[in-house]
Amino acid sequence: MSRTSAKYRNFVAEPMGQKSVTELAGVGETLGGRLTEAGFDKAYTVLGQYLILKKDEELFKEWMKDVCNASSKQASDCYHCLNDWCEEFM
């Protein structure tokens, strides 16, 4: 399962700090560029949107599709990465 990728494990294993948006699971250079253009250059800014959407999976995935044209898999990977990070650190 993609949630166990090295990128996912690295993100969930430590505090977020100033990590780039491209360090989120499901977000590569292309999506990262689109998110940055939309004002979401750091992982914590995407986390903020996740929290604004009240951690709702469907709302977050729709937001990802709207803002950066993420695929369902990319949006799902990013959601689960943030969700699991929150369970670990919040």
C-alpha positions as CSV (number, residue, x, y, z in Angstrom):
1,M,0.0,0.0,0.0
2,S,1.3,3.5,-0.9
3,R,0.8,4.7,2.7
4,T,3.9,2.7,3.6
5,S,6.2,4.3,1.1
6,A,9.5,5.6,2.3
7,K,8.3,9.2,1.7
8,Y,5.2,8.5,3.8
9,R,7.2,6.9,6.6
10,N,9.8,9.7,6.6
11,F,7.1,12.4,6.9
12,V,5.1,10.7,9.6
13,A,8.2,9.8,11.7
14,E,9.2,13.3,12.7
15,P,7.8,16.8,13.4
16,M,6.8,18.8,10.4
17,G,8.9,21.9,10.9
18,Q,9.7,23.7,7.7
19,K,9.2,20.7,5.3
20,S,8.5,21.5,1.7
21,V,5.1,20.6,0.3
22,T,6.8,18.1,-1.9
23,E,7.7,16.0,1.2
24,L,4.1,15.1,1.6
25,A,3.1,11.6,0.4
26,G,1.4,11.9,-3.0
27,V,2.9,15.3,-3.8
28,G,5.7,15.3,-6.3
29,E,7.4,18.2,-8.2
30,T,4.4,18.8,-10.5
31,L,1.7,18.9,-7.8
32,G,4.1,20.7,-5.5
33,G,4.6,23.4,-8.1
34,R,0.8,23.8,-8.5
35,L,0.3,24.0,-4.7
36,T,3.1,26.5,-4.4
37,E,1.5,28.7,-7.1
38,A,-1.7,28.5,-5.1
39,G,0.1,29.7,-1.9
40,F,0.8,26.3,-0.3
41,D,4.6,26.0,-0.4
42,K,5.1,24.3,3.0
43,A,3.6,21.1,4.3
44,Y,2.2,23.0,7.3
45,T,0.1,25.2,5.0
46,V,-1.5,22.1,3.5
47,L,-2.0,20.8,7.1
48,G,-3.7,24.1,7.8
49,Q,-6.2,23.5,5.0
50,Y,-6.7,19.9,6.1
51,L,-7.6,21.3,9.6
52,I,-9.8,24.0,8.2
53,L,-11.7,21.2,6.4
54,K,-12.1,19.5,9.8
55,K,-10.0,16.5,8.7
56,D,-12.8,15.4,6.4
57,E,-11.4,13.0,3.8
58,E,-13.8,13.7,1.0
59,L,-13.6,17.5,1.4
60,F,-9.8,17.4,1.5
61,K,-9.5,15.2,-1.6
62,E,-11.9,17.4,-3.5
63,W,-9.8,20.5,-2.4
64,M,-6.6,18.7,-3.7
65,K,-8.3,18.0,-7.0
66,D,-9.5,21.6,-7.3
67,V,-6.3,23.4,-6.3
68,C,-3.6,21.3,-7.9
69,N,-5.5,18.8,-10.2
70,A,-4.4,15.9,-8.0
71,S,-5.5,12.4,-9.0
72,S,-7.7,10.4,-6.6
73,K,-4.6,8.4,-5.5
74,Q,-2.4,11.4,-5.0
75,A,-5.1,13.2,-3.0
76,S,-5.7,10.0,-0.9
77,D,-2.0,9.5,-0.2
78,C,-1.7,13.1,0.9
79,Y,-4.8,12.9,3.1
80,H,-3.6,9.7,4.8
81,C,-0.1,11.1,5.3
82,L,-1.5,14.2,7.1
83,N,-4.1,12.2,9.0
84,D,-1.5,9.8,10.4
85,W,0.9,12.6,11.1
86,C,-1.8,14.3,13.2
87,E,-2.5,11.1,15.1
88,E,1.2,10.9,15.9
89,F,1.9,14.5,16.8
90,M,-1.4,16.3,17.8
